[in-house]
């Protein structure tokens, strides 16, 4: 029987490996302990912060034997901010960790033949900093200084960490946020306070088209009212010529969901443009788009490579969003059909296809689980299906639809290795898993994307 620890107890521990959130894993009399900030091979002193009969969590007090892979994190607020988890680990070892995470997930779920799956080395970045094309920073008014501040919440809390220079953000996004924050102070804009549920300005969202340099600013507010709005917009456009679009999004609910349903066009264009692999995209404020365009190019090239389009194929792009993946491969495919449940995304996908003069694409609003059987019934027989599901993995109904009529080929792009490994339990019964290729989309964090090539047995 495992031992029961108590909060505030300190222990000497040897770290065995890294867990799914980048924390060190140690064992104390067979009880698993997660130690934030510790690295494999290290001996550490840790203080227990949470104790349950099944596991414990601990805070790193000091490292008594240091890993040769430990580096000094360059970010001054790395310890407080919940945004990154791996800045203290040398980058080449972060890539090894992401491959190892995949191995751990497969060992946990044990899909058919998993011991023989080919796990390829993680594709990293030459410059693993300043890659994020979008920032969503919460706002607060500092009661002492009376200044408006923007930043991210500490891990598992609603304590805001003020951030003036995020090392994983594209520099222009940070410059826009800093300038707007100063203007919010200057014009004494009412900042939202979640405790009293009062005030107006909640969040700033800034997105840049890396290839085009176009920037969109979205002011996320509790009400439609925007006091001093005209003066604010005038000064933003004067000081920040790179901003070509200013929008307002209303989030009137008390929720951690950042955006509400209503978006108002305040100034300039309603969308910004971005390019990936020669494909142009129009991005509206709520459109999903990958956060690291440099690595997205590589991710999609890996998906195209896995599809092997040397002979043109009919391809279904499930969870298509604004069409990013399907449009990247449409020129090499016979036909691409995409589906998504967000009508705005499908409108954007159609516009993007038209702008590329593509006549072999078809986009429809609806769930993949309802449209896939309908298309099959209409006589559309796909050679391949590409899935890029949300973090929750494949919808059970879609999985059923794929099991009932599997296409000869499938490419699974995953942003969550746990749900990927779970879904492979079903898919490996019908498909042969050719290989898994991880791509480091989010350097300095514990997250990873994977492209899986599947061929029907």
N, C-alpha and C positions, 0 to 999 in steps of 0.2 A: 504494500500500500504506500502511495506517495505521501510525502511529508506536507504539512500545512504551514506555510510561512505567514509572517505578520508584517503589516506595513511598517516602514521605517527600519526594519531589520537590515543590517549590512552583511554582505557575504563576499568572500573571495571566489571568483568564478573564472573558468576557462571557456573561451568562446569557440564554439565548434564551426558554425556557419552563419550565413545571413538568412533572415526570414523574408517573407513576401513584401514587407514594408521597409526593408533595408536595415532592420534592427538585428543586433547580434543575438545568437541563440546559444544558451548555456543550459546545462542540466545540474540540478542539485538533488541528490538522492532520487533520481529518476523523474523529478518534476521539471518541466520545461520552463525556462525563464527567458523573457525577451528583454534585452538590454539596449535601449536606444543609444546610438553613437559608438557602439563597440564593434570591433572587426574580428574576423576569424583568426585564430592563432594567438589572440591577445589574452593575457591574464589581467583581470580587472577587479576593482572594488566597486560593488554596486549596491544601491539602497533600494529596497523593495517599495514600490509605490502602489501596487495592487496585488492582492493575493487571493486566489481562488483554489479549490481543491484540484483543478485540472491544469492550471498554469499560473505564472506570476509575471508581473511587469516590473522593471527596475530602471532606476536612473543611474547613469554612469557617474561615479564619484571620482575615481582616478584610474589611470591605466598603469599597471605595475610592470607589464611586459608588452612592449609596443609592436604592432605589426609593421613590417618593412613597407607595406602598401599604404600606411596612414600618411595623409598630407594635411597641411594647415588649410582649412576651408577659407577661400578668399573673401567670402561675403561677411560683412560685419554683423548682420542680424541672422546668420544661418542657424544659430542655436535656438532663437526665439520663434522664427518664422516657420510655418508648417509647409512651405512651398517645395523645398528640396530635402532629400534624405541622404544623399551620397557624396556631398562635397568633400567629406573627409577621406574618401577612398580614391586612390589613383585611377585615372580614367580607364586605362587598359584593363584594370581589375573590375571596374564597373561593367565592362562588356562581358567579361567571364561570368560575373554574377548573374547577368540577365539570361545567359545560356543555362546556367545552373538552376535558376528559378524554374525554367521550362522543364528541366529534368525532374525537379521536385514535384511539380504539378502533375506530370505524367505518372510518377511513382505513386502519387496519392490516389489518382482516379483509375489507373491501370487499364487504359484502352487496349484492345486486342493487339498483341505483338509489340507493345510499346518499347520493350527492351531493345528491339532492333530498329527503331525509328532513327533516321539520320538527322542529327541535330547539328546544323551548320553554325559556324562562329558568327557572333553578333556583328552586324555592319555598323560601325560607329561613325563619328564625325571627326574631321580634321581639327575643327575649332568648336569644341562642345560647349560654347557659351553664347549668349545673346541671340538665341534662335527663335524665341517665341514671337509670333506675329500679332498676338492679341493679349491685352492686359485687361483684367477685370478687378479693379481695386475698390474696396469699400471705403466709405468716407466717414469721418467723425470730426467733431470740433474738440480740440484739446482745451479742457476747461481752464488749465493754468495759463497757457500762452495765448488763448483766444484765436489761435490759428487753425485753419482747416488742415486735416492730414488725410492722406490716402495710403492704403496698404492692404495687407492680407491678415487673416486671423491666425493666431497661434494654433498649433496642432490641438485638435479636440477642445477648442475653447472659442469664446467670442471676444477675446482680448485682441484688439487690433495692433499689429506691428506696423508702425509708420515706415514706408519704404520710399527712398528718394532715388535709389539706383539699384534696380534688380538685375543681377548679373546674367540671368537667363532670358531677360526681355530684350527684344530688338530695341536699340537705343532711342529711336524716334518715338516709340510708344511711351517710353518713360518721360521723354522731354515734353510730350503733349500733356501727359498727366500732371507733371510738376507745374507747368504753366497754368493749366486750368485750375489746379488746386489753389495757386496764388490768387487767381482772379476770384475764386469763390470766397476767399478771405476778404479781398478788396471790396467786393460788392455785398459783403455780409449776407450771403445766401443762407437761408435756413437749412441746416444740415440735419438729416434724419437721426433720431435717437431711438434705438430699439427698445430701451427700457420704458420710456414714456410713450413710445409709438407716435412721436410728434416730429415735426420738421418735414422737409421736402426732398432734399438731395440725398440719394442713398448710395449710388455706385457710379463710377466712371468706367465705361468700356471703350477701349481704343483698339482699332485693328488697322494694320498696314498691309497693303499689297506689296510684297517684297520686290516683285519684278517691276511694278509700275510706280512705286513710291507714293501711291494714293493712300490717304489716311481718313478713316471714318471715326468720328467721336459720337458716342451715344451717352446722353445724360439720363440715368435711370432714376426716376423720381417717384415719390409716394402719391403725388397728385398731379393733375394737368397744369396746375398753376406753376408759373416759372417767373417769380418776381425778379426784376432787373434783367429779364431774359434778353431783350434787344441789345442792351448795353454789353452784356456778357458775350453774346454772339459776335457783335461788332468787334470787340477787342480780341476774341479768339481768332477770328479770320484775319485780323490785322497782324497779330503776333505770330501766327502759325500758318503760313501760306501752304504748307503741305496738307493741311486739313481741307479736304474737298467736299466733305459731307458731315452735316451735324443733324443728329436725330435725337428724339426724346422717347424713352420707353417708360410706360406707367406700370409700376409694381405696387399696388395698393394693399396687398395681402401681407400679413405678418408671417413671413416664410423665409427659408434660406434659398429658395429658388430665385435666381438673380433677376430674370426678366419676366415681365407680365405679358399679357396678350396684345396690348395696344401700343403701337409705335406711331409717333407723329414726326413728319418731316419738317425740320426747322429751317435748314439752310443748305444750299449747294445741291449736290447730287443725292439721289436716294440710295445709290449702291456705289461700291468701289470695285475696281477691276483687279484681277490677279491672273497670273499665268503659271501653269505647271505643264512641263513637257509639251510646249507649243499650244496648249489648250488654254483659251481665255475663259475666265469665270467672272460673273457678276455676283457680288456678295452683298446681300441685304443684312441688316443688323442681326437677325435671328438665324441666318443660314449657318449650318454647321460647316466648318472648314478646318482641315488639319492645322495644328498650331505650329508645326515646324516644316515650312514648305521645302527646304533643302532636302530633308530626309524623306518627305512625302514623295518627291520625284523618284527617289531610290526605291521606296516601298512599292510604288505603282509599277516601276520597271521590273521589280521582282515578281509582282502579280502577273504582268504581261508575259514575262519569261516562263513562269509556271504554267500559264495557259497554252504556251506553244502555238502561236497563231501563224505558223509557217503555212498551214492550210487554213483559209478563212473559216471562222466558226460562228454559229449563232450563240450569243452569250446573254444570260440573265444577270443583271446587276441588282441584287436584292439590297435593301437599305441604301438606295442610291444617293440620297441627299441631293446636292445641286448637280450631280452627274460626274463628279471628279474622276472616278475610276473608269466608268463605262466610256466616257468621252475620250479618255486617254488612250483607250484601245480600239475605239470605233473605226478608225481608218484601216486597221488591220483585220477587223472582224467582218463577217457577212451581215449580221444584224445584232444590235444591242437593245435589249428591253430592260427598263429600269422601273422600280416602284419605290414609293416612300409614303409615309402616312401624313407628312406635312405638305399641304397644298402649295405653299409658297416655294418650298424646295423644288417641287415638280415643275412649277412655273419657271423657276430659274434654270432648271435642267433643260427644259424645252427651248428657252431663250438662248442658252449657251450652245445647244446643238444647232440652232438656226444660224447663230453668228458664225459657226464653223462650216456652214453650208452642208451639214450632214443630212442625208436622206435615209440612212439605214438605222435610225434610232427611234424608239417608241417609249414614251414615259407616261406612267399612269399613277394616280393617287390611290392608295389602298395598301392593305397588309399583304406581304408576300404569301402568307398562308391562304388568303382568299384569291389572289390573282394568279398564283402559280397553277392551281388546278384548273382555273378558268381558261388560261392560255393553252394548257395542255389539251383541254377539251376542244378548243378551237383549232387544234391541229398544229400548234407551234411546239416544235420539239427541240429544246436547247441542246447544243453540243457540250456546253459548260455553264456552270453557275458560279458566280462570284458573290461571296457574302462578306460583308464588313459590318457585323452587328454592334450594337452598343455594349457597354461593359457587362450587361446581364447575359450576354451570349445569345444563341439562337432561340427564337421563340419556339415553344414546344410544338405548336401547330405547323410551323414552317418545317421543323425537323421531321414531323410526320409526313408532310407533303413530299419532302426530299426522299424519305425512305420508301414512300409508295411509288415514286417515279424518278429514280436517280438519273441524273445526266451522266454521260460517259466521263466527264471531268468536273472537278470542283476545286476552287481556290478559296480558302478560308483566311481572311485577314482578321487578326484578333488584336484587341487592345487590353485583353484581360486573360492571362494564361490559365487561371483557374477555371473560368467558364469554357475556355477552349478545350482544356483537358477533359472536362465533363462531357462536352458535346462530341469529342472524338470517341467516347465510349460507344455511342450510337453509330457514328459515321464509319468507324473502323470495321464495323460488321459488313458494310457494303463496299467501302472503298479501301484501296491500298494506300497507306500514307507513304508518299515518296520521300518527302523531307520536310523539315521545319526550319525556316530561315528567320532568325530574329533580326530586327532593325531597331537601332537605338533612336527613337523619336524624341525621347525626353531625357537627355543627358543630365546628370546630377540628381535624378529622381529614381525611385524604385520601379517606375513603370516601363513597359516594353511593348513593342508591337511585333507580331509574328505573321509570316506568310506561310501557309501550309499547302503543299501540292498533293491533291488526292486524285487517284485514278480508279475508276470502277473495277471491282474484282471480276 
